[in-house]
Amino acid sequence: FCGGGGEPVSLSDLVDGAAECDVVLLGECHDDRVAHELERYVLTSLAARRASCTLSLEMFERDTQLVLDEYLAGLIREEDLLQDARPWANYASDYRPLVEFAKDVGLRVVAANAPRRYVGAVGRRSQTTAEDLWPSASFRLLPPLPLPTPSKMYLKHLHEDPAVVRTDQLGFEPTPAANGGDSIGASDEARCPYIGLAAREGLEAPMLLWDSAMAMAIAEALDQTPGTIVVHVCGSFHCEKRVGVVEQLEHFRRPAPPAKQCVVVMYPEMDCHKFVQERHGGTADFVVLTDASLSRSHDYMKDVDSVEPPPGH
């Protein structure tokens, strides 16, 4: 569907629109197997159309870029990649096909996410500044500090989302739930392996670091390969309503001309043929509704429920 008024569009229309842009953000529900198939379709289609295409993934952290590069170059085995690059639990079923396609045709793959140790540190301290006594080498993995000021729309989106980030990743104390596990917020659907924390005080800084790191990684990819189209795969929260990564990328592109961004979000719905303006309108340039009755590719709630607080917390 067209994200503005909900007019039906074809996948060909979606690819045609995306191909005219500098950055295509594919916002997914991470356990949606249909979304993952669509991502492969979009990536392969854009790689065939554009002279240069770069794949960017939330699912790899920035400090694993060297390992990822070594694997793509055929220098190390896949088992080494799995050991040292810390891929998500559903990598084999959901993201490996993207990486293997990139490897086969020679696409660059960007490890875009902020290392979780930094996100956790910011969660515990509520902020990170240039005066923090991080080793100098740490700053190459972080966006320039201080982080850009988020818009009012960004903050509104952050606090209205029912479940954002898993408590242990942000360094917060877990919130006891009635069943003895961590609280996972109001939603039964996890959008990310780190989700489970309802919006709360102190959440803005770590989430801003998360989005800023991904935006900086995309900006660097655009600078390093002029004319490339960057296909960035992330949770829908990070790009819907054109905030999150979309908003931060505008900051990190300065003083270069703004990147033309196409936002595609994919939502599982029981009625995937019905665009609901109140829920779907204005979330993206293109909205793809998938069949929520299909089995999920991974049980993220099991991962959330099994989390134990880090030592000393």
C-alpha positions, 0 to 999 in steps of 0.5 A: 500500500501507499503509506500516505492514503493506503492506495494499493501498489504492486511490488514492482511499483515499490521497487521502482520507487525505491530504485530512485532513492539513495537509501531504502529502509526496510522496517520489519517485525523480526520474526516475520518470515514473509517480511524476510522473503520480501527483503530478499526480493527488494535487495536482489531487485535493486542490486540488479538495477543499480550499478552499486548496492550496499546492504546495511544490517541492524543485526550486526554490531559495528565492532564486528565489521572486520569479521564480516568483511573477512567472511565476505572476502572468503578469508574465514569460514562461516563457523568463524563468522557465527562465533566472532560476529555474534549474529542474532538467534534467527540469523540462519533462517532470516538474515543469512540469505541476505548475507550469502547473496551479498557474498555471492555477487560482491556487495558490501555489507555494513555492520550498522548497530551500536555495540550493545555494551555501549547501549548498556552503559548509556542505559545505566548512566542516562547519557554519554558525552565526549568527556567520558573516559572511554579509550580513544579507540572506542570513539570510532564505534560511536557517533560523534558526541554529544548525540543529535537532539531528537525531535518532538516526534521522535520522543513521542514515538518512543514513549507511545510504543508499547514495547521498545527494548529489552531491559538487560541491553540498556543496563536497567534493573529488570522489572519483575513480572507476575510470572517471575520473569522480566516485564515485556511491556504491553505487547505480546509481539517482540519486534527485536531480540532486545525488546521487552521494556515499556517506555520509561524514564532514561530510555531516550539516550540509549535509543538515540545512540542506537539510531544514531549509530545506524544512521552514521553507518549508512552515512559513511557507506554513502560517502565511501561509495558515491552513487551506491544505494544502501538497503538498510534492514532494521526493526520497524520502530527504527524507521517508521513515521520517518523518525529514528534512523531516518531523522538521524541520517539527515543530521549525519549527511551534513554538509552533504546534500540530504540523502533521498530515503525510501521507507518501507515498513512491513506489519503482520496483520490478521487481515493483511488486505485491509489498510487502516488509516489510523494505524498504518497511515503516515508510517512509511512511503510503502506499507506491506501487510503480511499474514499474521496467521502464519507461523513465526520464524523465531520465538523472541518472547522465549529469548526475553523470558530467559534473560537473567540480569547481568552480574552486579545488577 
